[in-house]
């Protein structure tokens, strides 16, 4: 009997955050990627950083250190 394996964590200490959006949202995200040369993770991290700042909530130190702001 095959035993299902646990999904691997991309990197130690990281978690998956996901949501479903209309297909055209993905198209817009891909356009942003093509214009700035960043990957999806970096684009979404930038958007989350903007959101945290806008709502005056603590920005995780890991985002401050890895961001280009």
Residue pairs with C-beta under 8 A, 6 or more apart in sequence:
9 15
10 16
29 40
29 43
32 38
32 43
33 39
33 40
33 43
36 43
38 46
45 63
45 66
45 67
46 67
48 63
49 59
49 63
49 67
49 69
52 58
52 59
52 63
53 59
